[in-house]
């Protein structure tokens, strides 16, 4: 998609209810903050939070959505994921590794609750299945898309 098309898409998807739009906007900002923390901490991912933020801003703030998808460092993975082009295999491996380290450490070292020891691995397995089922992002596909000016 071209950047102008992304901005128009954001205007079409805007939530009309002001209370709901405010809640989605707040979740978007929380996701941005978590993404920034993730950029600084190696054990926390960045892009998933920015994808969530972009999805929230798509429905609550076209200007912030446009800013995120135009960002020089983080815009490309966000747009590629939202356009259904998938996730780079290296990113999948990194995300899954850090997620499992964090979840297992939390479940079996930090917390001594049986319910947490059951629920976190189940959630981890479901998230892993979701991530692994996403298409692998192909840089050659992006070059073709850029050449036809249909993306970014």
C-alpha positions as CSV (number, residue, x, y, z in Angstrom):
1,X,0.0,0.0,0.0
2,X,1.1,3.5,-0.7
3,X,1.4,5.9,2.3
4,X,-1.5,8.0,1.1
5,X,-3.6,4.9,0.9
6,X,-2.6,4.0,4.5
7,X,-3.7,7.4,5.7
8,X,-7.1,7.1,3.9
9,X,-7.5,3.7,5.3
10,X,-7.0,5.0,8.8
11,X,-9.6,7.7,8.3
12,X,-12.1,5.0,7.1
13,X,-11.5,2.8,10.1
14,X,-11.8,5.6,12.7
15,X,-14.0,4.6,15.7
16,X,-16.9,7.1,15.9
17,X,-17.8,6.5,19.6
18,X,-15.6,9.0,21.5
19,X,-15.4,6.9,24.7
20,X,-14.3,3.8,22.8
21,X,-12.0,5.8,20.6
22,X,-10.3,7.2,23.8
23,X,-9.9,3.8,25.3
24,X,-8.3,2.4,22.0
25,X,-6.1,5.5,21.8
26,X,-4.9,4.9,25.4
27,X,-4.2,1.3,24.7
28,X,-2.2,2.4,21.6
29,X,-0.1,4.8,23.7
30,X,0.5,2.0,26.3
31,X,1.6,-0.2,23.5
32,X,4.0,2.4,22.2
33,X,5.5,2.8,25.7
34,X,5.9,-1.0,26.0
35,X,7.5,-1.0,22.6
36,X,10.0,1.7,23.6
37,X,10.9,-0.3,26.7
38,X,11.2,-3.3,24.5
39,X,13.7,-1.5,22.3
40,X,15.9,-0.8,25.3
41,X,15.5,-4.2,27.0
42,X,16.7,-7.3,25.1
43,X,14.2,-9.5,26.9
44,X,11.1,-7.6,25.7
45,X,10.0,-7.4,22.1
46,X,9.4,-4.2,20.3
47,X,7.6,-4.8,17.0
48,X,4.5,-6.7,18.5
49,X,3.7,-3.8,20.7
50,X,4.2,-1.4,17.8
51,X,1.9,-3.5,15.6
52,X,-0.7,-3.4,18.4
53,X,-0.2,0.4,18.7
54,X,-0.6,0.8,14.9
55,X,-3.8,-1.3,15.0
56,X,-5.1,0.9,17.8
57,X,-4.1,4.1,16.1
58,X,-5.6,2.9,12.8
59,X,-9.0,3.1,14.6
60,X,-8.3,6.1,16.9
61,X,-5.7,8.5,15.4
62,X,-4.8,8.6,11.7
63,X,-1.9,10.9,12.4
64,X,-0.2,8.6,14.9
65,X,-1.0,5.6,12.7
66,X,0.7,7.4,9.7
67,X,3.7,8.3,11.9
68,X,4.2,4.6,13.0
69,X,3.9,3.1,9.6
70,X,6.3,5.8,8.2
71,X,8.9,5.4,10.9
72,X,12.3,4.6,9.2
73,X,13.2,1.7,11.6
74,X,9.9,0.2,12.7
75,X,7.5,1.2,9.9
76,X,8.4,-1.6,7.4
77,X,7.8,-4.6,9.7
78,X,4.5,-3.0,10.9
79,X,3.2,-2.4,7.4
80,X,4.4,-5.8,6.1
81,X,2.6,-7.6,9.0
82,X,-0.6,-5.5,8.6
83,X,-0.5,-6.1,4.8
84,X,-0.4,-9.8,5.4
85,X,3.2,-10.3,4.2
86,X,4.2,-12.1,7.4
87,X,7.1,-12.0,9.8
88,X,10.8,-12.5,9.1
89,X,12.0,-15.9,10.2
90,X,14.7,-14.3,12.3
91,X,12.1,-12.1,14.1
92,X,10.0,-15.2,14.7
93,X,12.9,-17.0,16.3
94,X,13.9,-14.0,18.4
95,X,10.3,-13.4,19.6
96,X,9.6,-17.0,20.4
97,X,12.9,-17.5,22.3
98,X,12.5,-14.4,24.4
99,X,8.8,-15.1,25.0
100,X,9.5,-18.6,26.3
101,X,12.5,-17.5,28.4
102,X,10.3,-14.8,30.0
103,X,7.3,-17.0,30.5
104,X,9.1,-20.0,31.9
105,X,11.2,-17.8,34.2
106,X,8.1,-16.1,35.4
107,X,6.1,-19.3,35.9
108,X,8.8,-21.4,37.6
109,X,11.3,-19.0,39.2
110,X,9.5,-15.7,40.0
111,X,6.0,-17.0,40.9
112,X,5.1,-20.0,43.1
113,X,1.5,-20.4,42.0
114,X,0.3,-23.6,40.5
115,X,-2.3,-21.8,38.3
116,X,0.4,-19.6,36.8
117,X,2.6,-22.6,36.1
118,X,-0.3,-24.1,34.1
119,X,-1.7,-21.0,32.4
120,X,1.6,-19.4,31.2
121,X,2.8,-22.4,29.2
122,X,-0.6,-22.8,27.7
123,X,-0.7,-19.1,26.6
124,X,2.9,-19.5,25.4
125,X,2.0,-22.5,23.3
126,X,-1.0,-20.7,21.8
127,X,1.0,-17.6,21.0
128,X,3.8,-19.8,19.5
129,X,1.3,-21.5,17.2
130,X,0.0,-18.1,16.1
131,X,3.4,-16.8,15.4
132,X,4.6,-19.9,13.6
133,X,1.5,-20.0,11.4
134,X,2.2,-16.5,10.1
135,X,3.7,-16.4,6.6
136,X,7.5,-15.9,6.5
137,X,8.4,-12.4,5.3
138,X,10.3,-12.5,2.1
139,X,12.6,-9.6,1.3
140,X,12.4,-10.4,-2.4
141,X,8.6,-10.0,-2.2
142,X,9.1,-6.6,-0.6
143,X,11.4,-5.5,-3.4
144,X,8.8,-6.5,-6.0
145,X,6.1,-4.6,-4.0
146,X,8.4,-1.5,-3.8
147,X,9.1,-1.7,-7.5
148,X,5.4,-1.6,-8.2
149,X,4.9,1.2,-5.6
150,X,2.1,-0.7,-3.9
151,X,3.7,-0.9,-0.4
152,X,5.3,1.7,1.7
